[in-house]
């Protein structure tokens, strides 16, 4: 545990650890920027927790807005990665539960099949880019992940921004999931005003979600923060 590894007498760490373990955030983000990791967790009472880790120091922000910095340490890095892993896995389980609320699945229609194939091809290209970036020193992996119910919204959402691609997977009230993918190739983030692909899925929702899960696992597997080895 954090407090045991970094000082039993540190009251801030003890309290922070209790806050981290108390509940699942309703929405959180993870920002990977080469050798720096930032994550923010938003809870139902609108309080937040922040964990920032770089080569030089780790900065922890508690729900009562108190902030402390600590010297970077492998044990601390491992613990932060483990906490993020737990939150991501719990969020994936929530996504699976939402699919299971509507179990009447039939054979996918042509549009669903084409959308699934498009996603697989696009993901394959991105995975190859991640693989190349992880093996060449002059390249780096940069990605942002958002999971949960966004403030001001009702639907559960998983979003991944990586390089030129911006994926958004939304779980609709009617049981369908809506996928949109924006491609800002050769431009700054947000340049593209129309998605390269958008579509709804019902009968092959488990496969679409599985493709999404595998892609996010690959991002972390190839990054400096190997949350999923």
N, C-alpha and C positions, 0 to 999 in steps of 0.2 A: 504494500500500500504506500501511497505517496508520503504520508506523514511519518511512517516508520523508516522509510529509506532516507528521507531528507531532514529528519530531526523530530524526535518525539515531543520536544518541548515547543515546537512551532505551532501556536494556536491557529494562525491563519491557515496552515496546511490541513490541520485537523478539521476545521470548519469547512474548508473548501472541499475536502474529500467527502464529507457528509452530504454536501450539496450536490456533488457530482453523482453520487450513488442513489439519491433519494427518488428520482423519477425520470421518465423519458421525456425529453423536450418535445414540444408540439411541432417545432421546426428548427432545423439546424443547417449550418453550412460548413464546408471544409474547403479551404483554399490551399492548394499545393503550388508552390512557386520555387522550383528547383530544390534548394536545401532549406526552405522555410515553409512552415506549416501554420495555418491559422484556422481556428474553428470557433464558431459562435453558436450557442444553444439558447433558444428562446422557449420559455416556459409559459404555462397557461396564465400565470399571474403577471405576465409581461416582463418578468425579471430575466436576466441573461447571465450566462457564464461564458467566459472567453479563455481560450488556451492558445498562446502563440509560442512557437518553438523555432529557434534558429541555431546556427552553429555557436553563437556566442552566449545566448541566454534564453531562458523560458520566462514568459510573462503570463501570470494567471490572474484572472479577474473574477471575483466571486459575485454571487447574486445580489449582495448588498453594495455592489459597485466598488469594493475595495480591490486594489491591485498591488501585486507583489512580483518582483522579478527574482530569478534564481539563476545561478550559473548552469549552463547546459551540461547535462549529464546523461550517459547512456541509459541508466536505470530510469531516470525521469522520462526520457524519450520513449522508452519501451512502455512505460505506464500510460503516457498520453496516447500512444498508438493503440494500446489495448482498450482504453476508454472509447476512442473513436470507433474502433472495430465493433464494440458492443452496441453502440448507438446505431451504426449502419445496419448491422445484422437484425436488430430489433425492428428497424424501419422496413427492411425487406420482408420480415415476417408479417408486419402490418399490411403491406401491399398484397401478400398472398392471402391474408384473411379477407381482404376486400373482394378479391376475385372469387373466393369460396362462398361469398354471400349470394352469388348468382351462378349456381352450378350447372344449369341446363346448357351444356355445350354440344353443338352439332359439328358437322364438317365445315371447315372454313370456306367462305365463298371466294370467288376469284380475286376480289379486291383485297381481302385479308391475306391471301397467299402472296400476291404481288408485293404488298406492303412488307410482309415478313421477309421476302427475298431481298427487297431493297435494303432493309435494315441490316441483314446479314452481310451483304456486300459492302455497305458503308462502314460497318463495324470492323470488317476484315482490313480495310484500307487504313483505318485509324489505328488498329492494333499493330500493323506493320510499322506505322510511324512511331508508335510508342516503343516498339522493340528496337528500332534504329536509334532513337533518342537515348535509350538506356545503355546502349553499347558504345556510344561515341561521346567523348568528353566535352566537345564543343557544343553539344546539343543538350537541352534540358526539357523536363516534363512540367508543363504548367496546366493546371486543371482546377475547376471549381465544381463542387457538388452541393446541391440543395435538396433536402428531404423533409417531408411533412406537410402540414397545412399552412400555407403562406398567410401572413397577416392580411386581413381584409378579404380572404377567400374561404370557401367551404370545402373544396375538393382536395383530396390528397394528391401530392405532386412529387415527382422525382425529376430533378434536372441535372444535366451534366454539360458543362462547357469545357471543351478541350481543343486547343489549337483553333482552327477555323470553324469548328462545329459546335452547335448549341442544341442539345437534345432536351425535350420536355415530354414527360410521360404523366398524364393526368387521369386519375381514376374517377369517372363520372358517376353520378347518382343512379343512372339507369343500368349500371353494371359494366358498361363499355369502358375501354381505356382509349384515350386520345393521344396520339403521338405526333409531335411536330419537330422537324429538324431544320435549323437554319444554317446556311453555309456562307460564312464571311470570307471566303478564300481571297487572299491578297488584299484584304481590307481590314479596318479596325472592327472590333466587336460591336455588333449592333448595326452594322452597315446594311445588311440584307433586310429588307422590309417584308419580303414574302418567303415563306418556308420552301426549302427544296423538296420537302415531302411533308404531307400531313394526312392523317387518316384515323378512322376509328376501328377498333378491333373488339371482337367479342369471343368468337369461337376458338381463336388461337391466342387468347390473352396470356395463358401460362408460358407459351413459347416466346412471346414478345417480352414479357417480364424477365424470363430467363436470359434472353439476349442482352437485356439491359444490365442485369446483375453481373454477367460474365464480363461485360465491358468495363464496369466500374471496378471489379476485381482486378482486371488487367491494368488499369490506370495505377492503382496502388502497388501492384506487383512490380511494375517497372519504375516506380518513382523512388526517390531517396527515402521515403517513408513506407517501408514494406509492411503495411498493415495486414495485407493478405498475401502470404508467401505462396 
